Amino acid sequence: MYTTRIGQLSPDLLTLWLELLDSCRSPVGPLLHPDYVRAVDVVRDDVEVGVLEEDGEVKGFLPFQRGKLGIARPVGGRLCDQSGAILRAGATWNPREFVRAAGLRAIRLPNAPIGDASLRPYQDRPIQTTTMDFPDGFEAYRRERRESGSKLMHQIDRRVRKGEREVGPMRFVWHTDDDDVFTRLLEWKAKQRRATGTPNVFDLPWARALVEHLRTVRTDDFEGLLSAVYFGDRLAAAHFGVRWGKVIHYWVPAYSEEMGQYSPGLTCLMGVAREASARGVVRVDLGLGGHRFKQRAGTRCHEVATATVCADPAVGAMLSTADGVRAWARRSRVSGMLRTTRRAVTRGSYLARSLLS
């Protein structure tokens, strides 16, 4: 096994990467596609790809970012909602041997599917990620929601009609190049982060540059999508995501609080799903988190977990201690105060790194 930059992979290896993605049994999405890795490589200088070999035959790929302390993480860091190796069916690999061969002290892979048997000994407690599946089309999805007793579709339709009466006709735009829509989307997302006291990754220049770059990527197989919902001439919601083949990763959604009574966020999600279905897409990845809209709109849950593989005992002890402190803080009576302190420190750290980058 060896590591290289994605620009140095041969066309044959890139073709193999895509073939392995297509054949993966575990649900994989656009954030493991080579075009996504290539996009992050444009805005960062620490992106590498591990080429996993056995007896001279390539059996898989592991994209990662090499951290300054020798601790690798997924490509895109906090922006990456899925990580792990892309492997031939039935293939195994040695994660600890990979860490040593790559000259790393450790690798930490959040949101890695638990289906990779080689990573399982290094993974912590499984958590769930949600997908919205419509293999038989969007109308079949709507019908299944209604027949299951869900009132989601009825509520969205009712609120859209209310918005049309009070503001103007609802209009969904599948993709727009309008810079104002993109700017508003990131402003809404920043406001949302401030309200919840959580760090905004787009304070980092490279993260903003990444989504700016992905807006320009449009091929038959992979593209960035900026969607929007209007009532009359008022922008009510927007979403930026990426599509690979028949899968969309629902990535950066936000909406106008002033228009919140009309359910613009859910209207945008359903607009994306409806138009995507018409273009042959069969799944929208909603990602992690217990957000109520994911529980209501999702059709399936898949288990993922964080894998931590260490070659350096000191780094392993440090990461284990940090994990223990976080777990204790979540259980502790003072967890609220600790979360507030941690969020303030994290926001400061983000801002400091943005000034230094």
N, C-alpha and C positions, 0 to 999 in steps of 0.2 A: 504494500500500500504506500501511497505517496500523496503529497498535496501540491496544488498548483493554482494559478489564477484561472478564472473561467475563460478569459480571452485566449488562454493557451491550450484549451481542450480542442482536440481535433473534431472535424465535422462528424466523424464516425462515432466518437464518444458522446457528442451532444445528441446524436440520433438515438444512441442506446439509452441515454438518460430519459428521453421522451418516451421510448418504448417501455422502459421500466415503470415510469409514472402511469402509463395507460394500463399496465398489467397488475398494479398494486391491488391487493385485496382490501387493505385498510383504506378508508376514505382519505384521499390526498387532494390538495387544492392548489391554487395558483401560486401560493407562497413557497412551494417547493419546485416551481418551474424554473428552468435555466434563464428565461427572460427576466424573471423577478430578481434572481441572483445577479444577473448582468446589470440591472438597473441600480441595485444597491452598490455594485462595484463602481459605477460611474461617480457616485457621490462620496464613497469612502475608499480608503486605501488598505483596509485590513480584511477584505473578503477573500476567502480561499475555498477550494473544493478538495475534499479528500476523495481519492480514487481508490476504492476497495478492490483488491485483487486476491486471487487464489490460483496458484500454479500457472501464473501468467495470464489468467482470464479475468477480465473486469466483471465483478459481480454486483457493483453498486457505487453510489456516490453519497458523500456527506458534505453539504455546504455549511460553512460556519464563518464567524468573525473571530479573528485572533485578538484577544484583549491584551492590553499593555502589561498586565501581570501574568500573562501566560495562561489565562483562563478564557477558553473559547465559549462562545454563545451563538445563538441562531443568527442567521443573516437578517439584519434589520433590527436586532435587539428587541426592545419592547414592542416594536411595531409588528413583529413576526408572531402570528398566532398558531403556527404549526412548524415543527422541526423534526429532525430525525434523518435516518438514512433511507435512500431510495434503492431497493434491493431486488435482485432476481427472486422469483418465487422459490421459497424453501432455503434461500441462502442465509448463512450466518456470518458473523464477523466478531472480532475481539475488540470491544470498545477500549479497554485499558491498553492493549497493545497499540491501538490507533493513537491514543493520547501520547504515548511515549514516542512513537514513530514520527508524529507531527511536531515534536519538540514542545509540547504543551505541558502545563502542570495539571490542568483539569479541563473538562468540557462539561457545560451545563446546558441541557436541552429541555426547556419547558415545552409542554404541549406535544410531546412525542407520543404517537400511538402505542398502546400497550401490546399491540400485535407483534412488535419486533421482539422476538424471544431473546435476542442477544442483549438488548437494553433492559429487559425486565428486572434482572437482579440489581440494577442501579436506580430503579425508579421508586418514587415515593407513592403516597396514597393516590389512587386514581381519582380524577375529577371528570366532569362531563362537558363536552362541547356539543352544540346543537346544530342540526342541519334542517333545512326546509326542502323537502323532496317532492317533485311533481313529475315522475317519469311518464305519466299518462296525460300530461298537459295541465295548464293552470286551472281550467274549468273543472277538471276532475279533482284537483286539490281543493277548490272552493266547495265543491259538493261534499267531499269527504269531511271537511271542517264542519259544515252544517249538520251532516248526518251523525257526527260524533257528539252533537249537542253543544258545540262551541258557538257562541254568539259573536265571535270576532268579526266575521264578514258583515253581519247585519249592523253592528255598531260602526264599522268604518263607513259603510254605505250611508248610514243615517247622518253621520257627522260631515261627510263630504257634501251631501245635499244641503245641510245647514250652511256650510261654507259657501256653496254656490248661491244660495238665497241671499246671504248677508254680505258677501264680498264680490263674487263673480265666478264664472265657470272654472272648474278645476281642469288643469292641463298638466299632463306628465310628459317630461322630455327625457328620452332614453339616454342621450349623450349630448352634451353641449361643450363648446370651447369657450364659453363666456367667462372671462377672468373675474367678473364681478360675482358670479355664482360661486366660484372657487374661493374667493376672498371671504364672502359671507359665510360659507360653510366653515372655514377655519376660525372665523370670529365667533360663530355660535359654539363651536367645539371648545374654544378657549374659555368662553363664558361658562359653559357647562362644567368644565374642570375647576374653575374658580369656585363655583357654587358648591361643588362636592368636596373641595379641598384636596383634590388629587392632582398629581403632576401632569402637565401638558407636554407630551413628547414633541409637539411641533414648536416648542420654544427652542429646540435644537436646530441649528441651521441645516444640518445634513438631512434631518427628517423632513423638513419643509422642502428641501431640494429634491428629495426622493419622490415625493408625491407630485411635485412640479414636473419632474422628468417623466414619471409614469403616465402623466396626462398626454404625453406626446407619443407613447408607444401604442401602436395599433397595427397588429398583424392578423392574419386569418385565425391564428391559434391562440394569441395572447394580446390583451389590450387593457388599457386603463379606461374606466368609464366614470364620467361625471354626470349624474342624473339630477333632475330637479322637478319640484312640484310647485305649481302656481295656482293661486285663486285669483281670477281676473289677471291684473298685471303685477300682483304682489308675490314675490318669492316666499314660499311657505316652508320648504324643506329642501335639502340637498343630500346627496350621498356620493362619495368617491370610493370605488372598489376596483377590483381587477377580475378579468375573466380569462380562464383557460379552458378551451374546448367547451365542454358541456357543464362547467362549474363556474359559479361566481363567488368570490369572497366578499361578503358584505362587511366593509372595512371601516369607513369613516362617515357615519351618518350624523346629522344634526338638523334641528328645525328652529323656526322662529317661535319664541315663547308667546309672542303676541297672537300667534295663530294656533296655539296649542289646542284650543277647544275644538278644532276641526280635525284632529288626529293626523297632522301632516306627515309625521314620521312613519306611522303605519301605512299611510297612503303611498308614501314613497317606496317603502319596502314592497308592497303589493304591486305597485307599478313596475318596479324592477323585475319582480318575479313573472308578471304577466308578459311583459315585452321579451324577457329572456326566454320564456317558454316558446314564444313564437319564433325565436331564433335557434331553437334546438337545445337550449340549456335545460338540464333536468334537476339541478341542485343549486341551492344557495347556502353557503356556509355562513352561519350566524356567529360562530366563535364561542368563546367562553363567557361565563358570567350568568348570574341568575336574573337578568333583566326580565321583567314580566312579558315584554313583547316577544322575547325569544321563546319563553314557555308557551305562549299562546299561539304563535305562528309556526313554531317548529314541529316537525313530524318525527324526528329521530334524535337520539342522543348517542354519542360515541365516547368511549373512555380514553382519556389521555393522561399522562403523568409527566412530572419532571424527572429527567435522568441526570444524575450527577456522577461523573466518572473521574476519579483522581489518580494521578501518578505520584503526586507529592503529598505525603501524609500531613504536612503542616497546612497545606491548602485545604485538604479534606477536613481537618479539624476546624479550621476557620469557617468553612461553609456550613459544617454541621452545627457549630455553635450559633451562627447567624440564623439558621433554620429553627433551631430550638428556641431562640429568643423570640422570633416571630410567632411561633406556635404558642408559646407561653403568653405573649402579649394578646393574642386573639382570645385566650381563655380567661385572662386576668380581669379583675374588677377595674383595673386602671387601663384597660385596653383602649378606651376612648381617648384618654389623655395621651397615651403612647402613640396612637394612630395620628393624632393631630400633630404631635412633635415630629414623628417620622415623615409625615407629608410635607411639613414645613422644611425639614432638612432636605428631603428629596427635591422639592421645588427649587431650593437654593442651589443644590448640586446641579440640576438641569441648567439653571441660569449661568452658573459658573462655567460649566462645560461649553455652553453656547458662546461665551465670550472668548474662551480659549481655542475653540475649534476654527 
